[in-house]
Amino acid sequence: MEPIFNYFETISSLHRSIILVGGITLFWVLEGVLPLFKFTYMKWRHALPNIFFTLTTVAINFGLALLLLHTADWVKVNEFGIINWLPEMPLWLYALIGVMLLDFVGAYLPHFVEHKVKLLWMVHLVHHTDHHVDTTTANRHHPLESVIRFVFTLFGVFIIGTPIALVFLYQSISLIATQFTHANIKMPKKLDRLMSYFIVSPDMHKVHHHNVLPFTDSNYGNIFSIWDRLFGTFMVLDREKIIYGVDTFPDEVTNGNISELLVQPFHKYRKPTTAETVK
C-alpha cells in the first residue's frame, strides 16, 4: 500500500490526464463491443458537448488546485480532521476510510443536495439532459457545478483531514468509477446486482438517469453503494425500462447544444414529473 500512497502523493498532471483519457478510451471501446442500448446516434457528435464540459471541469479543478493542496497540507501538519483523530491503524485501512469518507462528503452529499435544492438542480440539470448516456456523460457538468463540487470536496478534505495522497487517490478512483457507471455497456444482471452491494454498478447508476421521479432522485452514490443503502435512497428499475433525460426538458437538439447547455441553469424551474402521473 505504501508504494501506491507515495505514487499518488506526487502524481503528475500528465499521469492524471492519462487516467482520464485512458478510462474514456477503454469504456468507449467496450461500448462498441458490449452495448447496453444500441443507440442510433452519431457517437462523436454526441460526445462533443460532453468533452467540452469535461475540459471545463478539468480547467476549474486545475485552477483551484492550490486551495486543495494548501488545505491538505494544513490538516496534515496540524493533525486536524476525523481520520487524524482515530486510533492508529494499518495504512490500507487508513486509505479505505479516507476514500470512503471523501466519497460521502465530496460526491454523495453534494449530489443529494443538488437534487433537493431547486437552484442547484437547475445547475445539475445539464448532466441529466443527456438522452444517450455513455462514458462521455460522466463529466458532463456545467462549470458552476464543477465549482460547487469542488467546494464540497474542499470541505471534505478539511473536515476529514485527508492528506493530498488520499485526495488524488480518491479523485482517480472516482473518475474511473464514474466513467464505468455511465458507460453504455451490458453486464450480466446477476454480476451487476452482486457488484451493487459493494460499489455503484452500471445498472444501479443508470436508474438515476431515468427521466422521471422518483428514480431520478435515487442512487446518488459515486464509488460506494453503502451511502444509498444506508440513507434509503437506493432504488431498482429494470434496465429495459430506463429512458434517459429529463421529461420536463425533452428537446434533444437543445440538450446537445453547448451554448444552450451553458444557459440551461438560468431557465425557469420546471417541476419534475413523478412516475405515478405518467400516462
LINCOR-V229691 format. One record per residue. RES is the residue in one letter. PSI is psi as a letter, one per 20 degrees, with the letter a starting at -180 (none if undefined). Layout:
RES:PSI  RES:PSI
This chain:
M:h  E:g  P:h  I:g  F:g  N:h  Y:g  F:i  E:h  T:k  I:p  S:r  S:h  L:g  H:h  R:h  S:h  I:h  I:g  L:g  V:h  G:g  G:g  I:g  T:g  L:g  F:h  W:g  V:g  L:h  E:h  G:h  V:g  L:m  P:p  L:g  F:p  K:n  F:p  T:m  Y:r  M:o  K:g  W:g  R:g  H:h  A:h  L:g  P:h  N:h  I:h  F:g  F:h  T:g  L:h  T:h  T:g  V:g  A:g  I:g  N:h  F:g  G:h  L:j  A:h  L:h  L:g  L:g  L:g  H:h  T:g  A:h  D:g  W:g  V:h  K:g  V:h  N:j  E:l  F:q  G:q  I:g  I:h  N:i  W:i  L:q  P:q  E:q  M:r  P:q  L:h  W:h  L:h  Y:g  A:g  L:g  I:g  G:g  V:g  M:g  L:h  L:h  D:h  F:g  V:h  G:i  A:f  Y:g  L:g  P:h  H:g  F:g  V:h  E:h  H:i  K:h  V:p  K:g  L:g  L:h  W:h  M:h  V:g  H:i  L:h  V:h  H:h  H:i  T:j  D:p  H:i  H:m  V:p  D:a  T:h  T:i  T:h  A:g  N:k  R:n  H:p  H:q  P:h  L:h  E:h  S:h  V:g  I:g  R:h  F:g  V:g  F:g  T:g  L:g  F:g  G:g  V:g  F:g  I:h  I:h  G:k  T:p  P:r  I:h  A:g  L:h  V:g  F:h  L:g  Y:g  Q:h  S:g  I:g  S:g  L:g  I:g  A:g  T:g  Q:h  F:g  T:h  H:i  A:p  N:m  I:q  K:o  M:q  P:p  K:h  K:g  L:g  D:g  R:g  L:g  M:h  S:i  Y:i  F:g  I:r  V:p  S:r  P:g  D:h  M:g  H:h  K:h  V:h  H:h  H:j  H:q  N:i  V:r  L:q  P:j  F:h  T:h  D:l  S:r  N:l  Y:i  G:q  N:g  I:g  F:p  S:i  I:h  W:g  D:h  R:h  L:h  F:j  G:k  T:j  F:p  M:q  V:p  L:p  D:p  R:h  E:i  K:i  I:p  I:o  Y:q  G:a  V:p  D:h  T:i  F:m  P:i  D:o  E:h  V:g  T:g  N:i  G:j  N:p  I:g  S:h  E:h  L:h  L:h  V:i  Q:h  P:i  F:j  H:r  K:p  Y:p  R:p  K:p  P:q  T:q  T:q  A:h  E:h  T:i  V:p  K:none
